[in-house]
Amino acid sequence: NRPKPLTEITEDDYDAIDGLNLKAAIFVTQSVARQMIAEGRRGSIVNVSSQMGHVGGANRTLYCATKHGIEGFTKAAAIDLAPHGIRVNAIAPTFIETPMTRPFFEDAGFKASVLAKIKLGRIGRVEDVMGAVVYLAGDASALVTGTSLVVDGGWIAPACPAETRWSGRPGTCPTDGIRGLFPSTRRFGPIDGNGTGR
């Protein structure tokens, strides 16, 4: 990742992040799929996305663009490969503690900001990702394709706060654009305790 404001990113930044996050995933998937098809093998391909493939973030323009790209690619590839019995899914983890990320967590302020968004209150572990991959690769997910398994401890859950959902106030929820197409939905007030509009 190369965290920078949109106004400061360069073509070199783009080439580096896109090449690693999106281009590599597309062509590795293509290579694997070609071999599986040639051998008549059914199976599962699991791409690595991110929680940032479901939201936006400050100074993460390139990273978010490539991870959102992985999400779209996974869906389209799942459609293309389904006739061959090949499933394609993605995992979308939160921050995972690894030797590469550990130095970042030595910054107390950064760690606190991350933990404030992970509702389960801890940094992810490699084992958390392993469980998701084992599920998507195995028979337990035999009817699962074209989707993303978010392993984020609740990071993206409050992206549309319950107290503003369906409030009809522009800018309060990512679904405002949808409500604009269907004005009648603006009659709903806040979500009640049972998750229904009132």
C-alpha positions in Angstrom: 0.0 0.0 0.0 1.1 3.6 -0.6 -1.2 5.7 1.5 -1.5 9.2 0.0 -4.2 11.8 -0.7 -5.7 11.6 -4.1 -4.0 14.8 -5.2 -0.6 13.4 -4.5 -0.7 9.9 -6.1 1.5 9.3 -9.1 1.3 6.9 -12.1 4.1 4.9 -10.5 2.0 4.5 -7.4 -0.9 3.4 -9.5 1.1 0.9 -11.5 2.6 -0.6 -8.3 -0.6 -0.9 -6.4 -2.7 -2.0 -9.3 -0.1 -4.5 -10.4 0.1 -6.1 -7.0 -3.5 -6.0 -5.9 -5.6 -6.4 -9.1 -3.5 -7.3 -12.2 -1.8 -10.1 -10.4 -5.1 -11.5 -9.1 -6.7 -11.4 -12.5 -3.9 -13.2 -14.3 -3.2 -15.7 -11.6 -6.9 -16.6 -11.6 -6.9 -16.9 -15.4 -3.9 -19.2 -15.3 -5.4 -21.4 -12.6 -8.8 -21.5 -14.4 -7.2 -22.5 -17.7 -5.4 -25.4 -16.1 -8.5 -26.5 -14.2 -10.6 -26.4 -17.3 -8.0 -28.3 -19.3 -7.9 -31.0 -16.7 -11.7 -31.1 -16.3 -11.3 -30.2 -12.6 -14.1 -28.6 -10.6 -13.0 -26.5 -7.6 -12.7 -23.2 -5.9 -10.6 -20.1 -6.4 -10.3 -17.7 -3.5 -9.1 -14.1 -4.1 -7.7 -11.8 -1.4 -9.7 -8.6 -1.2 -10.0 -6.3 1.9 -12.5 -4.6 4.1 -11.5 -1.6 2.1 -13.0 -3.2 -0.9 -16.4 -2.5 0.7 -15.8 1.1 2.0 -13.6 4.1 1.4 -10.9 5.5 3.5 -8.7 8.6 3.8 -5.5 8.4 1.9 -6.5 5.0 0.5 -7.8 6.0 -2.9 -5.6 3.6 -4.9 -5.9 0.8 -2.4 -9.7 1.0 -2.2 -9.9 1.2 -6.0 -7.9 -2.0 -6.5 -9.7 -3.9 -3.7 -13.1 -2.8 -5.0 -11.8 -4.0 -8.4 -11.1 -7.4 -6.8 -14.7 -7.5 -5.6 -16.1 -6.8 -9.1 -13.7 -9.2 -10.8 -14.6 -12.0 -8.4 -18.3 -11.6 -9.2 -17.7 -11.6 -13.0 -15.2 -14.4 -12.9 -17.7 -16.5 -10.9 -20.2 -16.1 -13.7 -17.7 -17.0 -16.4 -16.4 -20.1 -14.6 -19.6 -21.5 -13.2 -20.3 -23.6 -16.3 -17.0 -25.4 -15.6 -17.9 -26.1 -12.0 -15.4 -23.6 -10.7 -16.4 -21.3 -7.9 -14.7 -17.9 -7.4 -15.0 -16.0 -4.1 -13.0 -13.5 -2.1 -12.0 -13.0 1.5 -12.0 -9.4 2.8 -10.0 -9.2 6.0 -9.4 -6.3 8.3 -5.9 -5.4 9.6 -4.1 -8.6 10.2 -1.0 -8.8 12.5 1.9 -10.1 10.5 5.6 -9.4 10.5 4.9 -6.8 7.8 2.2 -4.9 9.7 3.5 -5.3 13.2 5.7 -2.1 13.0 2.6 -0.1 12.2 0.9 -1.3 15.4 3.9 0.0 17.5 2.4 3.4 16.9 -0.1 3.7 19.7 -2.2 6.3 18.0 -2.5 4.2 14.8 -3.4 1.1 16.7 -6.0 2.8 18.8 -7.6 4.3 15.7 -7.8 0.8 14.1 -9.2 -0.9 17.3 -11.8 1.8 17.5 -13.3 0.6 14.2 -13.0 -3.1 14.8 -16.0 -3.8 16.9 -14.8 -7.1 18.3 -11.9 -5.1 19.9 -8.8 -6.9 18.5 -6.4 -6.9 15.6 -7.0 -9.8 13.2 -4.7 -12.9 13.3 -3.6 -15.1 10.4 -5.7 -17.9 11.8 -8.8 -15.7 11.3 -8.1 -15.6 7.6 -7.2 -19.3 7.4 -10.6 -20.3 8.7 -12.3 -18.2 6.0 -10.2 -19.7 3.2 -10.7 -23.2 4.4 -14.5 -22.6 4.3 -14.5 -21.1 0.8 -12.2 -23.8 -0.5 -14.1 -26.7 0.9 -17.3 -28.6 0.3 -19.1 -26.7 3.1 -19.4 -23.7 0.6 -20.3 -25.8 -2.4 -23.1 -23.5 -3.4 -21.2 -20.3 -2.6 -19.7 -18.3 -5.6 -19.3 -14.7 -6.6 -19.3 -13.4 -3.1 -16.9 -11.9 -0.5 -16.5 -13.2 3.0 -15.7 -10.2 5.2 -13.5 -11.0 8.1 -13.3 -7.6 9.7 -14.5 -7.9 13.3 -17.4 -5.5 12.5 -15.4 -2.7 10.8 -17.9 -2.1 7.9 -21.0 -2.9 9.9 -21.8 0.7 11.0 -21.2 2.1 7.5 -24.9 3.1 7.5 -25.8 4.0 11.1 -29.2 2.6 12.3 -30.2 5.9 13.7 -30.0 7.6 10.3 -31.0 4.8 8.0 -34.2 5.6 6.0 -34.3 9.0 7.6 -34.8 10.7 4.3 -32.0 13.2 5.1 -29.6 13.4 2.1 -26.1 12.2 2.8 -27.0 10.2 5.9 -26.6 6.7 4.3 -24.9 5.1 1.3 -28.4 4.0 0.1 -29.5 7.6 -0.4 -29.1 7.2 -4.2 -31.4 4.3 -4.1 -34.0 6.2 -2.1 -33.7 9.0 -4.7 -35.0 6.5 -7.3 -37.8 5.4 -5.0 -39.0 8.5 -3.2 -41.8 6.6 -1.5 -39.1 5.0 0.8 -38.5 8.4 2.4 -41.6 8.0 4.5 -39.7 5.6 6.7 -38.3 7.0 10.0 -35.4 5.5 12.0 -35.1 1.8 12.3 -36.7 0.5 15.5 -35.2 -2.1 17.9 -36.5 -5.0 15.7 -34.7 -3.7 12.6 -37.9 -2.5 10.9 -38.8 1.0 9.7 -41.4 2.9 11.6 
